[in-house]
Amino acid sequence: MMNSLERVKAALKFQDPDNVPVFTHFPMTDVAGMPLVPSLKDIKTWPNTDKHVFPRTMGIPAYKYLMKILGMKEPEWVKRDPELRNFKWLKKDREEMDEWGIIWRKRVESGGMGHPGKASMPDWEDFDDYFERFYPDPSDKKRYKIAKLVKSLFGRKRYRMMALGSGPSHLASYIRGFNNYLVDHAKNPHKLKKLLGLITDNIIQSMQYSVKIGLQPHGFMIADDLGEQNNPFFSPRTFKKFYKDVYKTLFDEAHNLGCEFHLHSCGKVDPLLPSLIEWGLDAIEFDSPRMNGYKDLHPYRGKIFFWACVNIQSIYSKGTPEEVEREVWHMIRNLGTKHGGYGAYFYGSPRVIHVSKENIKAFKHGLKKYGDYGKIPEEWWESPVSNKWEELYVPPLPSDELG
């Protein structure tokens, strides 16, 4: 039986893992997610921000304990307000500012991470002044304090994934404002490339520093949503023009450091996969793999590793436990091969999207039932793939018999 690290590595390389690897919370996970947290140097600007602008919490329930670990203190205007002090502000609707100067709207009732608000740098003339103030320090050791803790507690035999946060496209769109950002590809291409390059350099430095201080990551991960429900945000041609230097630089550096690179992306982005694969991406993660469509992802089986959750837009949140369990086989079959290539990713905020406990259990049960490669009959791999993938339709299994 493989340990977790061996299992993930074998699945990534299509080298016959014993089971489907799992990326979720401890202790079930095969992946030890080591987060890069906000810099204390940047957080100390909090007292200097406008009143009622709070630090970025990322929707972490135990954020106040993270703040204490990092040595963060509430500013005087918070301490003076009995409805805010002692972390009562965590239970209030609020605006948050992250270390890149991006303003987020956080609504307690809706849960989750919140959503970016107005553009934080709508005027290109402010570029130098803006990044003089807002530029995370990649060599601030306290940013890696939680990652070190995760490594020491959970990382010995697991795949250590350095979670670097938002990627260049995400950050550029938040800083410029989404509409401005899209227009910049046509109206301000050189300025946009400068911004993307600055962000890429910062991520590269964080990757290098995590290795330098002994975190020994096996992989790096960023989140960059590159599409909407039906199409990518850019044509493949535009994507190559603006993002080849961005992503190839990241992928190449990961490989130079002896690691793989993993990308989370929402949206229908399969038209961009040929470029990402060519540039060296090792793995991509989809919360809603059916948004791309199994049929449209089929050409890339065996060429790139897919992390995927049971489709959060439909089956995971709206289906029955029986459908969720059955969908696990269809993800294994349609996203991976009999030699690996698929990993089960559990969406991090199931409560926010109204996933029942029964459906979460069904996902786990489906992995126990179908995730052992040694028990999958050979004929299941040869069975025809359904062409019918309506929103809540989960096709039957190839047969009732497992090995």
C-alpha positions as CSV (number, residue, x, y, z in Angstrom):
1,M,0.0,0.0,0.0
2,M,1.3,3.4,-0.9
3,N,1.6,6.3,1.5
4,S,0.0,9.6,0.6
5,L,3.1,11.1,-1.0
6,E,3.7,8.1,-3.1
7,R,0.0,8.0,-4.1
8,V,-0.1,11.6,-5.3
9,K,3.2,11.4,-7.1
10,A,2.1,8.2,-8.9
11,A,-1.2,9.7,-9.9
12,L,0.4,12.9,-11.2
13,K,2.8,10.9,-13.3
14,F,0.3,8.2,-14.5
15,Q,2.4,5.6,-12.8
16,D,-0.4,3.3,-11.3
17,P,-1.4,4.7,-7.9
18,D,-3.1,2.2,-5.6
19,N,-6.0,4.6,-5.0
20,V,-7.4,7.9,-6.2
21,P,-5.5,10.6,-4.1
22,V,-7.7,12.9,-2.0
23,F,-7.2,16.6,-1.4
24,T,-9.4,17.7,1.6
25,H,-9.1,18.5,5.3
26,F,-7.0,16.5,7.7
27,P,-6.8,13.6,8.5
28,M,-8.4,12.1,5.3
29,T,-6.2,14.1,2.9
30,D,-3.2,12.9,1.0
31,V,-2.2,16.5,0.5
32,A,-0.8,18.8,3.2
33,G,-1.8,22.3,2.2
34,M,0.7,24.8,3.4
35,P,-0.7,28.3,3.1
36,L,1.2,31.5,2.5
37,V,-0.4,33.9,5.0
38,P,-0.5,37.7,5.0
39,S,2.7,39.5,5.9
40,L,2.8,40.9,9.4
41,K,4.6,43.9,7.9
42,D,1.6,44.5,5.6
43,I,-1.0,43.8,8.3
44,K,0.6,46.5,10.5
45,T,-0.7,49.0,8.0
46,W,-4.2,48.2,9.3
47,P,-4.2,51.0,11.9
48,N,-3.4,53.5,9.1
49,T,-6.4,52.4,6.9
50,D,-9.7,54.1,6.9
51,K,-12.1,53.2,9.7
52,H,-14.2,50.1,9.1
53,V,-11.7,48.7,6.7
54,F,-10.5,45.4,8.2
55,P,-7.7,43.0,7.3
56,R,-8.4,40.1,4.8
57,T,-9.7,37.0,6.6
58,M,-10.2,34.7,3.6
59,G,-13.4,33.3,5.4
60,I,-11.2,31.4,7.9
61,P,-13.5,30.6,10.9
62,A,-10.5,30.6,13.4
63,Y,-9.0,33.8,12.0
64,K,-8.6,35.4,15.4
65,Y,-6.3,32.6,16.4
66,L,-4.3,33.1,13.3
67,M,-4.0,36.8,14.1
68,K,-2.7,36.0,17.5
69,I,-0.1,33.6,16.1
70,L,1.1,36.3,13.7
71,G,1.2,38.9,16.4
72,M,-1.5,41.1,14.9
73,K,-3.1,43.7,17.1
74,E,-6.4,45.6,16.7
75,P,-6.0,49.4,16.1
76,E,-7.3,51.9,18.6
77,W,-10.4,52.7,16.7
78,V,-11.5,49.1,17.0
79,K,-10.5,48.8,20.7
80,R,-12.7,51.8,21.5
81,D,-15.8,50.3,19.9
82,P,-17.5,47.7,22.2
83,E,-19.3,46.2,19.2
84,L,-16.0,45.6,17.3
85,R,-13.2,45.0,19.8
86,N,-12.0,41.6,20.9
87,F,-12.7,40.3,17.3
88,K,-16.4,41.0,17.5
89,W,-15.9,42.6,14.0
90,L,-15.5,39.1,12.6
91,K,-19.3,38.7,13.1
92,K,-20.1,42.0,11.2
93,D,-20.6,42.7,7.5
94,R,-17.5,44.6,6.5
95,E,-14.9,45.7,3.9
96,E,-11.6,44.0,4.1
97,M,-8.2,45.0,2.6
98,D,-5.6,42.4,1.6
99,E,-1.9,42.8,1.4
100,W,-2.2,43.8,-2.3
101,G,-4.5,46.7,-1.3
102,I,-7.5,45.0,-2.8
103,I,-10.9,45.8,-1.1
104,W,-13.1,42.8,-0.4
105,R,-16.8,42.9,0.6
106,K,-17.5,40.3,3.2
107,R,-21.1,39.4,4.2
108,V,-21.3,37.2,7.3
109,E,-24.6,35.6,6.3
110,S,-23.3,34.4,2.9
111,G,-20.1,32.9,4.4
112,G,-17.2,32.1,2.2
113,M,-14.3,34.4,1.2
114,G,-16.3,37.5,0.2
115,H,-16.0,39.2,-3.2
116,P,-13.7,41.9,-4.5
117,G,-15.2,45.4,-4.5
118,K,-14.3,48.4,-6.5
119,A,-11.0,48.7,-8.4
120,S,-8.1,49.6,-6.1
121,M,-5.9,51.1,-8.8
122,P,-8.2,52.3,-11.6
123,D,-5.7,54.9,-12.8
124,W,-2.4,53.6,-14.4
125,E,-0.7,56.9,-13.3
126,D,-0.8,55.6,-9.7
127,F,1.2,52.5,-10.5
128,D,4.5,53.4,-8.8
129,D,2.9,54.9,-5.7
130,Y,0.4,52.1,-5.4
131,F,3.1,49.3,-5.3
132,E,5.3,51.4,-3.1
133,R,2.6,50.9,-0.5
134,F,1.1,47.5,-1.5
135,Y,3.6,44.9,-2.3
136,P,3.8,41.7,-0.2
137,D,7.3,40.8,1.1
138,P,8.1,37.3,-0.2
139,S,11.0,37.0,2.4
140,D,9.0,37.8,5.5
141,K,9.4,34.6,7.5
142,K,6.1,35.1,9.4
143,R,4.2,34.6,6.1
144,Y,5.4,30.9,6.2
145,K,4.8,30.3,9.9
146,I,1.6,28.4,9.4
147,A,3.1,26.4,6.5
148,K,5.9,25.3,8.8
149,L,3.4,24.2,11.4
150,V,1.4,22.2,8.8
151,K,4.6,20.6,7.6
152,S,5.7,19.6,11.1
153,L,2.3,18.2,12.1
154,F,1.0,16.6,8.9
155,G,3.6,16.8,6.2
156,R,6.0,13.9,6.8
157,K,4.4,11.4,4.4
158,R,1.9,13.6,2.6
159,Y,2.3,15.6,-0.6
160,R,3.3,19.1,0.6
161,M,1.4,21.7,-1.4
162,M,2.5,25.3,-1.0
163,A,-0.7,27.3,-1.5
164,L,0.3,30.7,-2.9
165,G,-3.1,32.3,-3.1
166,S,-4.4,34.2,-6.1
167,G,-2.5,34.1,-9.4
168,P,-1.5,36.9,-11.8
169,S,-4.8,37.1,-13.7
170,H,-6.9,37.2,-10.5
171,L,-4.8,39.8,-8.9
172,A,-4.6,42.0,-11.9
173,S,-8.3,42.0,-12.4
174,Y,-9.0,42.8,-8.7
175,I,-6.5,45.7,-8.7
176,R,-7.6,47.2,-12.0
177,G,-11.3,46.3,-11.7
178,F,-12.6,43.4,-13.9
179,N,-13.9,45.5,-16.8
180,N,-10.8,47.7,-16.9
181,Y,-8.7,44.6,-16.8
182,L,-10.4,43.1,-19.9
183,V,-10.2,46.4,-21.8
184,D,-6.5,46.6,-20.9
185,H,-5.7,43.7,-23.2
186,A,-6.6,45.9,-26.1
187,K,-6.1,49.4,-24.9
188,N,-3.1,49.1,-22.4
189,P,-1.2,46.0,-23.4
190,H,2.2,47.1,-22.3
191,K,1.0,48.4,-18.9
192,L,-1.0,45.2,-18.3
193,K,2.1,43.1,-19.1
194,K,4.1,45.2,-16.7
195,L,1.5,44.5,-14.0
196,L,1.3,40.8,-14.7
197,G,5.1,40.6,-14.7
198,L,5.3,42.3,-11.3
199,I,2.8,39.9,-9.8
200,T,4.6,36.9,-11.4
201,D,7.9,38.0,-10.0
202,N,6.4,38.2,-6.5
203,I,5.0,34.7,-6.8
204,I,8.3,33.4,-8.0
205,Q,10.2,34.9,-5.1
206,S,7.7,33.3,-2.7
207,M,8.2,29.9,-4.3
208,Q,12.0,30.3,-4.0
209,Y,11.8,31.4,-0.4
210,S,9.6,28.6,0.7
211,V,12.3,26.2,-0.6
212,K,15.2,28.3,0.9
213,I,13.7,28.1,4.4
214,G,13.3,24.4,4.3
215,L,9.6,23.9,3.7
216,Q,10.4,21.2,1.1
217,P,7.3,21.6,-1.0
218,H,6.4,19.0,-3.5
219,G,4.1,21.3,-5.4
220,F,2.9,24.9,-5.7
221,M,-0.7,26.0,-6.3
222,I,-2.4,29.2,-7.3
223,A,-6.0,30.2,-8.0
224,D,-6.7,31.9,-11.3
225,D,-10.2,31.9,-12.7
226,L,-9.8,32.1,-16.5
227,G,-13.3,31.8,-17.8
228,E,-17.0,32.2,-17.2
229,Q,-19.9,29.7,-17.6
230,N,-19.6,29.2,-21.3
231,N,-16.2,30.5,-22.5
232,P,-12.7,31.6,-21.4
233,F,-12.3,35.3,-20.8
234,F,-9.8,35.4,-23.7
235,S,-9.4,33.8,-27.1
236,P,-6.5,31.2,-27.2
237,R,-4.6,33.7,-29.3
238,T,-4.9,36.5,-26.7
239,F,-4.2,34.1,-23.9
240,K,-0.9,33.1,-25.6
241,K,0.1,36.7,-26.2
242,F,-0.4,37.9,-22.7
243,Y,0.1,34.8,-20.5
244,K,2.7,32.6,-22.0
245,D,5.5,34.5,-20.3
246,V,3.5,34.5,-17.0
247,Y,2.6,30.9,-16.7
248,K,5.6,29.3,-18.4
249,T,7.8,31.3,-16.1
250,L,5.9,29.9,-13.1
251,F,5.8,26.3,-14.3
252,D,9.5,26.4,-15.3
253,E,10.6,27.7,-11.9
254,A,8.5,25.1,-10.1
255,H,10.2,22.4,-12.1
256,N,13.6,23.9,-11.5
257,L,12.9,23.7,-7.8
258,G,11.9,20.0,-8.2
259,C,8.2,20.6,-7.8
260,E,5.0,20.3,-9.7
261,F,2.6,23.2,-10.4
262,H,-1.1,23.1,-9.8
263,L,-3.7,25.6,-11.0
264,H,-7.2,26.1,-9.8
265,S,-9.5,27.7,-12.4
266,C,-13.2,28.2,-12.5
267,G,-15.0,28.6,-15.8
268,K,-15.1,26.8,-19.1
269,V,-11.4,26.9,-19.9
270,D,-10.8,23.8,-22.0
271,P,-9.8,25.9,-25.1
272,L,-6.8,27.1,-23.0
273,L,-5.6,23.7,-21.9
274,P,-3.4,23.0,-25.0
275,S,-1.4,26.1,-24.2
276,L,-1.2,25.4,-20.5
277,I,-0.1,21.8,-21.2
278,E,2.5,23.0,-23.7
279,W,3.9,25.5,-21.2
280,G,4.3,22.7,-18.6
281,L,1.3,22.8,-16.2
282,D,1.2,19.5,-14.3
283,A,-2.3,19.7,-12.8
284,I,-5.5,21.7,-12.9
285,E,-8.3,21.8,-10.4
286,F,-12.0,22.2,-11.2
287,D,-14.8,22.7,-8.6
288,S,-17.3,22.2,-11.4
289,P,-15.7,19.8,-14.0
290,R,-19.0,19.5,-15.9
291,M,-18.8,23.2,-16.7
292,N,-16.0,22.3,-19.2
293,G,-17.8,19.1,-20.1
294,Y,-16.3,15.6,-19.9
295,K,-16.5,15.3,-23.7
296,D,-14.5,18.5,-24.2
297,L,-11.9,17.4,-21.5
298,H,-11.5,13.9,-23.0
299,P,-8.7,14.9,-25.4
300,Y,-6.5,15.9,-22.4
301,R,-6.9,12.7,-20.4
302,G,-3.4,11.3,-19.8
303,K,-1.8,14.6,-20.7
304,I,-2.5,16.6,-17.5
305,F,-3.7,15.6,-14.0
306,F,-7.2,16.7,-13.0
307,W,-8.2,17.5,-9.4
308,A,-11.9,17.8,-9.3
309,C,-14.9,17.9,-7.0
310,V,-18.3,16.4,-7.7
311,N,-19.8,19.2,-9.8
312,I,-20.6,21.9,-7.2
313,Q,-23.1,23.8,-9.4
314,S,-25.4,20.8,-9.8
315,I,-24.9,17.2,-8.5
316,Y,-23.0,18.0,-5.3
317,S,-25.4,20.7,-4.2
318,K,-28.6,19.5,-5.8
319,G,-28.3,15.7,-6.4
320,T,-29.1,12.7,-4.3
321,P,-26.4,10.8,-2.3
322,E,-26.8,7.9,-4.8
323,E,-26.1,10.3,-7.7
324,V,-23.1,11.8,-6.0
325,E,-21.6,8.4,-5.3
326,R,-22.1,7.3,-8.9
327,E,-20.6,10.5,-10.2
328,V,-17.4,9.6,-8.5
329,W,-16.9,6.7,-11.0
330,H,-17.6,9.0,-13.9
331,M,-15.0,11.5,-12.8
332,I,-12.4,8.7,-12.4
333,R,-13.3,7.4,-15.9
334,N,-13.7,10.7,-17.7
335,L,-10.9,12.8,-16.2
336,G,-8.2,10.1,-15.5
337,T,-7.0,6.9,-16.9
338,K,-6.5,3.4,-15.5
339,H,-2.9,4.5,-14.7
340,G,-4.0,7.6,-12.7
341,G,-4.5,11.2,-13.6
342,Y,-7.5,12.0,-11.4
343,G,-7.5,13.3,-7.8
344,A,-10.6,13.9,-5.6
345,Y,-10.8,17.5,-4.4
346,F,-13.4,18.4,-1.7
347,Y,-14.7,21.9,-2.1
348,G,-13.6,23.9,0.9
349,S,-16.9,25.7,1.8
350,P,-19.7,23.2,1.3
351,R,-22.0,25.0,3.7
352,V,-21.9,28.1,1.5
353,I,-23.2,26.2,-1.5
354,H,-25.7,24.2,0.6
355,V,-24.1,20.8,0.1
356,S,-25.8,18.3,2.5
357,K,-23.8,16.2,5.0
358,E,-25.2,13.2,3.2
359,N,-23.7,14.2,-0.1
360,I,-20.3,14.8,1.4
361,K,-20.5,11.3,2.9
362,A,-21.6,10.0,-0.5
363,F,-18.5,11.5,-2.1
364,K,-16.3,9.8,0.5
365,H,-18.2,6.5,0.1
366,G,-17.9,6.7,-3.7
367,L,-14.1,7.0,-3.4
368,K,-14.0,4.0,-1.1
369,K,-16.1,2.0,-3.5
370,Y,-14.6,3.1,-6.9
371,G,-11.3,4.7,-5.9
372,D,-9.3,1.5,-5.5
373,Y,-7.7,0.9,-8.9
374,G,-7.1,-2.8,-8.2
375,K,-10.8,-3.4,-7.9
376,I,-12.0,-1.7,-11.1
377,P,-12.8,-4.3,-13.8
378,E,-10.8,-3.9,-17.0
379,E,-14.1,-3.8,-19.0
380,W,-15.2,-0.7,-17.1
381,W,-12.3,1.2,-18.6
382,E,-13.4,0.0,-22.1
383,S,-17.0,0.8,-21.6
384,P,-18.5,3.6,-23.9
385,V,-18.5,7.0,-22.4
386,S,-21.9,8.6,-22.2
387,N,-22.6,11.6,-24.6
388,K,-25.5,12.7,-22.4
389,W,-24.5,15.0,-19.6
390,E,-27.5,17.1,-18.6
391,E,-27.2,19.1,-15.5
392,L,-28.5,16.6,-13.0
393,Y,-28.3,13.4,-15.1
394,V,-25.7,10.8,-13.8
395,P,-25.5,7.9,-16.2
396,P,-25.6,4.3,-14.8
397,L,-22.5,2.3,-14.0
398,P,-21.0,0.0,-16.6
399,S,-22.2,-3.0,-14.5
400,D,-23.2,-3.9,-11.0
401,E,-20.1,-5.8,-10.4
402,L,-16.8,-4.5,-9.0
403,G,-13.5,-6.5,-8.8
